[in-house]
Amino acid sequence: MGDEPPSKLGGVRVLVVEDVAVLAWRIREVLEGAGALVAGPASDISGALALLEGHAVDAAVLDMNLDGEPADPVADALAARGVPFLFLTGYGSGSAEGRHATRPTLGKPLKPAALVQAVAALTAGRRPAEDET
């Protein structure tokens, strides 16, 4: 039995924002393995905002803390665009605070099946976005 169902995310565009390179590429691999089209990964706020400007996305996976900086500017930009997102964090599932405290949160270490299931839930009923590039 595999970690994630094949093609569960077929055609869904997902922005990945994670500052730990090995984990960022693992997230990308898991999402692509489930059929998603991945933008990124971006490892910092400016990179994430640049990707968001250049790509239409249906959802995002956002590390809560990017090299010591809260990811709030990226979360704010996603919320302003109506893009659903979840936080991925090593601080525990109840660690989101402030404006985005009610967003879904997955803990680290990464559990591939849980990630795919969470992104599928975020995008249920949404049509894949059209790329702006």
C-alpha positions as CSV (number, residue, x, y, z in Angstrom):
1,M,0.0,0.0,0.0
2,G,1.5,3.4,-1.1
3,D,1.8,6.6,0.9
4,E,-0.5,8.6,-1.3
5,P,-3.2,7.7,-3.8
6,P,-2.1,8.3,-7.4
7,S,-3.6,11.2,-9.3
8,K,-5.7,12.4,-6.3
9,L,-4.5,15.9,-7.0
10,G,-4.6,15.7,-10.8
11,G,-4.1,19.2,-12.3
12,V,-4.2,21.1,-9.1
13,R,-1.5,23.8,-8.9
14,V,0.2,24.0,-5.5
15,L,2.6,26.6,-4.3
16,V,5.2,25.1,-1.9
17,V,7.0,27.4,0.5
18,E,9.6,25.6,2.8
19,D,13.1,26.8,3.9
20,V,14.6,23.3,4.5
21,A,15.7,22.2,1.0
22,V,15.4,18.4,1.6
23,L,11.9,18.8,3.0
24,A,10.9,21.2,0.2
25,W,11.9,18.8,-2.5
26,R,10.2,15.9,-0.6
27,I,6.9,17.9,-0.5
28,R,7.2,18.6,-4.2
29,E,7.9,14.9,-4.9
30,V,4.9,13.8,-2.9
31,L,2.5,16.4,-4.4
32,E,3.7,15.6,-8.0
33,G,3.4,11.9,-7.3
34,A,-0.3,12.6,-6.5
35,G,-0.7,14.4,-9.8
36,A,-0.3,18.1,-8.6
37,L,1.5,20.7,-10.6
38,V,3.9,22.4,-8.2
39,A,5.1,26.0,-8.2
40,G,8.4,26.2,-6.3
41,P,9.5,25.4,-3.8
42,A,10.4,28.8,-2.5
43,S,12.6,29.1,0.5
44,D,11.9,32.6,1.6
45,I,9.2,35.3,1.7
46,S,10.4,37.2,-1.4
47,G,10.7,34.1,-3.4
48,A,7.3,32.9,-2.4
49,L,5.7,36.3,-3.3
50,A,7.5,36.3,-6.6
51,L,6.1,32.8,-7.5
52,L,2.7,33.9,-6.4
53,E,2.8,36.9,-8.7
54,G,3.9,34.7,-11.7
55,H,1.7,31.7,-11.2
56,A,-2.0,31.1,-10.6
57,V,-2.3,28.5,-7.8
58,D,-5.2,26.5,-6.4
59,A,-3.6,26.0,-3.0
60,A,-0.4,26.4,-1.0
61,V,1.7,24.5,1.5
62,L,3.4,27.1,3.7
63,D,6.1,26.6,6.3
64,M,5.1,28.7,9.3
65,N,8.6,30.0,9.9
66,L,11.0,30.8,7.1
67,D,14.6,31.0,8.3
68,G,13.4,32.7,11.5
69,E,10.8,35.0,9.9
70,P,7.1,34.4,10.3
71,A,5.5,33.6,6.9
72,D,2.7,36.0,7.6
73,P,3.3,38.2,4.4
74,V,2.9,35.1,2.2
75,A,-0.2,33.9,4.2
76,D,-1.7,37.4,3.8
77,A,-1.1,37.4,0.1
78,L,-2.6,34.0,-0.3
79,A,-5.7,35.0,1.8
80,A,-6.1,38.2,-0.2
81,R,-6.2,36.2,-3.4
82,G,-8.7,33.7,-2.0
83,V,-6.1,30.8,-2.2
84,P,-6.6,28.1,0.4
85,F,-3.5,27.1,2.2
86,L,-2.2,25.0,5.1
87,F,0.7,25.5,7.4
88,L,3.4,22.9,7.8
89,T,5.3,23.3,11.0
90,G,7.6,21.6,13.5
91,Y,6.0,23.6,16.4
92,G,2.9,21.5,16.8
93,S,-0.6,21.5,15.3
94,G,-1.9,24.3,17.5
95,S,0.9,26.7,16.9
96,A,-0.7,29.0,14.3
97,E,-1.5,32.4,15.8
98,G,-3.1,35.7,14.8
99,R,-5.1,36.2,11.6
100,H,-4.4,32.7,10.2
101,A,-4.8,30.7,13.4
102,T,-7.8,28.8,12.0
103,R,-5.9,27.6,8.9
104,P,-5.2,23.8,8.7
105,T,-1.9,22.8,10.1
106,L,0.2,19.7,9.5
107,G,3.1,18.8,11.8
108,K,6.6,17.8,10.9
109,P,7.9,15.2,10.2
110,L,6.0,15.1,6.9
111,K,3.5,12.3,6.5
112,P,2.9,12.0,2.7
113,A,-0.6,10.6,2.9
114,A,-1.7,13.3,5.3
115,L,-0.3,16.0,3.1
116,V,-2.0,14.7,0.0
117,Q,-5.3,14.3,1.9
118,A,-5.1,17.9,3.3
119,V,-4.3,19.5,-0.1
120,A,-7.2,17.5,-1.6
121,A,-9.5,18.8,1.1
122,L,-8.3,22.4,0.5
123,T,-9.1,22.1,-3.2
124,A,-12.2,20.0,-3.2
125,G,-14.7,21.5,-5.6
126,R,-12.3,24.0,-7.0
127,R,-11.4,24.1,-10.7
128,P,-7.6,24.2,-11.4
129,A,-6.3,27.7,-11.9
130,E,-5.0,28.9,-15.2
131,D,-1.4,30.0,-15.2
132,E,-0.8,33.7,-15.7
133,T,2.6,33.2,-17.3
